[in-house]
Amino acid sequence: MSVALWTVQALLALFFLMHALLKFVLPDGLPDTLTWLYDLPRLPSIVIGMLELMAAIGLVLPGVTRIRPRLVPLAAVGLMLTMIGAAIFHLTRGELVLIPVNVMVFLLAGFVAYGRIRLRPIAERT
């Protein structure tokens, strides 16, 4: 179970790191599934990118260093809330094809949150 949790944590961290970088750089020629990024005002986009970057770090760093590992499930819950907001955003824009991705990421973050609270909590450094 620990390997599965670490794998999902790493994949979620990479996913949100990439999305954060896209929000910071906002390159031209994004694929159709990411063109909604062009419609976001710049400041909220940067703020969301910062939150995603911090969550990506929070999914991995506290567990690896074993310093405040209780932050890992909190980061996962934060990403779950982010995915609820993202699904609402895409729903209001009629981008129904993107909502399954939000649901999948929500479920993966939920797995990490539950796993790190109940199944395999990371021991704090002694």
N, C-alpha and C positions, 0 to 999 in steps of 0.2 A: 504494500500500500504506500509505503514511503517513497518508493521509486515513482509510482504513478503521480503522487502529489508533487514531487519535485519536477517531474516532466511537465505537468500542466502549469505549474508556477512559471517555469522557464518559458514555455510557449506563450502564456499570457503576457509575461513581461516583454518578450520580443514583439508581440502583436501591438501592445500599447506603446512601446518605444518607437516603433515604426510610425504609428499614427501620430504620436507627439511630434516627431521630426517632420512629418508631412505638414502639420499645422504650423510649425515654425518657418519652414522653407517655402511651402506652397508652390511647387514647381509647375510649369506649364505642361499641358498634355497629359493630365491624369486620366486613367481609364474611366469609363462611364460610371462605374460603381462608386467612384470617389469624387465626381464633379460637384457634389453637394458642398464640398469644402470651399469652392469658389464663392458660394452664396453666403457663407458666414461672414459677419463683420470681423475685421482683423483682430481687435482687442479681445472679444470673447473667444475667438479661435486660439489665440495665444494663451489665454487663461486655461482653457480646456486642455491644451497641449501640456501646460505646466502640471496640471493635476494628473494627467495621464502619465507623464514622466515620473512624477513622485510616486504614483501607485506602482508603476513598473519596478522602480527601485525598492519600494516597500514589500513587493511580493518575494524578493530574492535576498536582498542584503541583510535584513534582520535574521533570517534563517541561516544564512551562510556564516555570519559572524557570531550567531547565537547571542547577540546583544538585543534585548527587547524583542524576542521572537513573537510576542503576542501581537506585534504590529502586522504580521503577515495576514492573519484572518481579517484584521481591520482594513487593510489595503484591498483584500478581496471583496469585502462588503462594499467598500467605496466604489469598486469597479462594477459591482452588481447595480448599484444606484445609477452609475453612469450609463449602463446599458438600458435601464428603464427610461432614462431621459433620451437616449439615442433612439430607442424604439418609438417613443412619442414624437420626437422630431421627424423621423422618417415617415411615420403614419400621417402626420399633418401635411406632409409634402407629397403624399401619394406614392412614396417609394417603398411599396410593399415587398419588393424583391430583396430589400436589405434587412428587413426585420428578422428573418431566420438567423442571420449572422449575429444580431444582437441577442437573440434568445440563446443561441449556442454559447456565446461568450458569457452570458449571464449564468448559464448552467455550469460552465467550467469554473467560473469564479465562485459559485456556490459550493462546488465540490471542494475547492481549496479552503474556503472559509469553514465548512463543516469538518473537513478532514483535519485541519490544523487546530480546531477547537476540541473535537470529540475523538477522532480516530488516532491521529499521530501528531500530537503537539510536539513542537520543537523545544527541547530542554534549554533553559537559560544557562549561559556560561557561568561556571562557578569559580 
